[in-house]
């Protein structure tokens, strides 16, 4: 059975897996078919990537996580999947005030998120609310040329058993965080969004 995988910075995957983050910020990749990010699946493996991650693009409380992620032993010939995600909500962000309001819910620096917002300004910044699940038994696959490049989505010949998934945070906590996200966006003054 084919499974979709979403490529994301390893540090962000770690934050989702640990229940410390519930949002991902996307605008598009250089190798996207239309050069715009599109939702290809609402349930997906999270494919940890190591390119482009920098401490200055993260909020201070996540910078040590980057150091830890980069220090982990990994085999460059293999990709290790240990996190599954389910997109529960999608927010289209068009204003810097919205980016600032959402900062408590993702690991990226406000400056980085605002840069993503300004890139291709006619298109909104897509903010995905993602419920993360840990795989009880991580899946490893060979890393080949088809896995590389600046594209967001890959289709893999894998099957993920729902019985293998454990929620990073419980239902009530996740629901409360998404309610907090909605509340933060509702506080952005009219005319700035």
C-alpha positions as CSV (number, residue, x, y, z in Angstrom):
1,X,0.0,0.0,0.0
2,X,1.3,3.5,-0.8
3,X,1.9,6.0,2.0
4,X,2.5,9.7,1.5
5,X,5.3,11.3,3.4
6,X,5.7,15.1,4.1
7,X,9.3,16.3,4.2
8,X,9.9,18.6,7.2
9,X,12.9,19.8,9.2
10,X,14.0,17.1,11.6
11,X,13.9,19.6,14.5
12,X,10.2,20.3,13.7
13,X,9.4,16.6,13.5
14,X,11.0,16.1,16.9
15,X,8.9,19.0,18.4
16,X,5.7,17.5,16.9
17,X,6.6,13.9,18.1
18,X,7.2,15.3,21.6
19,X,4.0,17.2,21.7
20,X,5.7,20.6,22.0
21,X,4.4,21.9,18.7
22,X,1.1,21.6,16.8
23,X,1.7,23.7,13.7
24,X,3.7,23.5,10.5
25,X,4.4,26.5,8.3
26,X,4.5,26.0,4.5
27,X,4.7,28.1,1.4
28,X,6.2,26.0,-1.3
29,X,9.4,24.3,-2.5
30,X,11.7,25.0,-5.3
31,X,10.9,21.6,-6.9
32,X,7.1,21.7,-6.3
33,X,5.2,21.0,-9.5
34,X,3.6,24.5,-9.4
35,X,6.3,26.0,-7.1
36,X,3.4,26.4,-4.6
37,X,2.8,24.1,-1.6
38,X,-0.4,22.1,-1.9
39,X,-1.9,19.6,0.4
40,X,-1.4,16.1,-1.1
41,X,-2.6,14.1,1.9
42,X,-4.2,14.7,5.3
43,X,-2.5,11.7,6.9
44,X,1.2,11.2,6.3
45,X,4.5,10.0,7.6
46,X,6.8,12.9,8.6
47,X,10.1,12.6,6.6
48,X,12.8,14.3,8.7
49,X,15.1,16.5,6.6
50,X,18.4,18.0,7.7
51,X,19.1,20.6,5.0
52,X,18.4,24.3,5.6
53,X,18.0,23.9,9.4
54,X,19.7,26.7,11.3
55,X,19.5,27.8,14.9
56,X,18.8,31.4,14.0
57,X,15.6,30.2,12.2
58,X,14.3,28.7,15.4
59,X,12.8,30.2,18.5
60,X,15.5,30.1,21.4
61,X,13.8,27.2,23.3
62,X,14.2,24.9,20.2
63,X,17.8,25.7,19.4
64,X,19.1,23.0,21.7
65,X,16.8,20.5,20.0
66,X,18.5,21.3,16.7
67,X,21.9,20.6,18.3
68,X,20.5,17.3,19.6
69,X,19.0,16.3,16.2
70,X,22.2,17.0,14.4
71,X,24.2,15.0,16.9
72,X,22.1,11.9,16.6
73,X,23.8,9.0,14.8
74,X,22.1,8.3,11.5
75,X,22.9,6.4,8.4
76,X,22.8,8.7,5.3
77,X,22.0,5.6,3.2
78,X,18.7,5.1,5.1
79,X,15.6,7.2,6.0
80,X,14.1,6.6,9.4
81,X,10.4,7.4,9.9
82,X,9.2,7.5,13.5
83,X,6.4,10.0,13.4
84,X,3.0,10.0,11.7
85,X,0.9,13.1,11.3
86,X,-2.8,13.9,10.7
87,X,-3.7,17.4,9.5
88,X,-6.7,18.5,11.5
89,X,-6.9,22.2,10.3
90,X,-5.5,24.5,7.7
91,X,-5.1,28.2,8.2
92,X,-4.3,30.7,5.4
93,X,-2.2,33.5,6.8
94,X,-1.8,36.7,5.0
95,X,-0.6,39.2,7.6
96,X,2.5,39.5,9.9
97,X,0.2,40.0,12.9
98,X,-1.2,36.5,12.3
99,X,2.3,35.1,12.1
100,X,3.2,36.7,15.5
101,X,-0.1,35.5,17.0
102,X,0.8,31.9,16.1
103,X,4.4,31.9,17.2
104,X,3.7,30.0,20.5
105,X,2.5,27.0,18.5
106,X,5.5,26.3,16.3
107,X,9.3,26.1,16.6
108,X,10.3,28.5,13.8
109,X,11.4,32.0,14.6
110,X,8.9,34.8,13.9
111,X,11.4,36.3,11.5
112,X,11.6,33.0,9.5
113,X,7.8,32.6,9.4
114,X,7.5,36.3,8.2
115,X,10.1,35.7,5.5
116,X,8.0,32.7,4.3
117,X,4.9,35.0,4.3
118,X,6.6,37.7,2.2
119,X,7.9,35.1,-0.3
120,X,5.4,35.1,-3.2
121,X,3.2,37.7,-1.4
122,X,0.2,37.0,-3.5
123,X,-0.1,33.6,-2.0
124,X,-1.0,32.9,1.6
125,X,1.3,31.2,4.1
126,X,-0.3,27.8,4.8
127,X,-0.3,26.8,8.5
128,X,-1.1,23.2,9.0
129,X,-2.4,22.0,12.4
130,X,-0.9,18.5,12.8
131,X,-1.8,15.9,15.3
132,X,1.4,13.8,15.7
133,X,1.7,10.1,16.5
134,X,4.8,8.1,17.4
135,X,5.4,4.9,15.6
136,X,6.0,2.1,18.1
137,X,8.4,0.5,15.6
138,X,10.2,3.0,13.4
139,X,10.3,2.3,9.7
140,X,13.6,2.5,7.7
141,X,13.9,2.6,4.0
142,X,16.8,3.1,1.6
143,X,17.7,6.7,0.8
144,X,17.9,7.1,-3.0
145,X,18.0,10.1,-5.4
146,X,14.2,10.0,-5.6
147,X,14.1,11.0,-1.9
148,X,16.1,14.2,-2.4
149,X,15.4,17.6,-3.6
150,X,13.2,20.5,-2.5
151,X,9.8,18.9,-2.9
152,X,7.4,18.5,0.0
153,X,5.6,15.2,-0.7
154,X,6.7,11.7,-1.6
155,X,4.8,8.6,-2.2
156,X,6.4,5.5,-0.6
157,X,5.6,1.9,-1.0
158,X,4.9,1.4,2.7
159,X,2.0,0.4,4.9
160,X,1.5,2.0,8.4
161,X,-0.5,0.0,10.8
162,X,-2.8,2.3,12.9
163,X,-2.2,-0.1,15.9
164,X,1.5,1.0,15.7
165,X,0.6,4.7,16.5
166,X,0.6,6.4,19.9
167,X,-0.6,10.0,20.1
168,X,2.1,12.5,21.1
169,X,-0.5,14.3,23.2
170,X,-3.9,13.2,24.4
171,X,-7.2,14.3,22.7
172,X,-8.1,16.9,25.3
173,X,-4.7,18.6,25.2
174,X,-4.6,18.7,21.4
175,X,-8.1,20.1,21.2
176,X,-7.2,22.8,23.8
177,X,-4.1,23.8,21.8
178,X,-6.1,24.1,18.6
179,X,-8.7,26.1,20.4
180,X,-5.8,28.4,21.6
181,X,-4.6,28.7,18.0
182,X,-8.1,29.8,16.9
183,X,-8.3,32.2,19.8
184,X,-4.9,33.7,19.0
185,X,-6.0,34.3,15.4
186,X,-9.3,35.8,16.5
187,X,-7.4,38.4,18.6
188,X,-5.7,39.8,15.5
189,X,-7.3,43.2,15.0
190,X,-9.7,43.6,12.0
191,X,-8.0,45.2,9.0
192,X,-4.6,43.5,9.7
193,X,-5.8,40.1,8.5
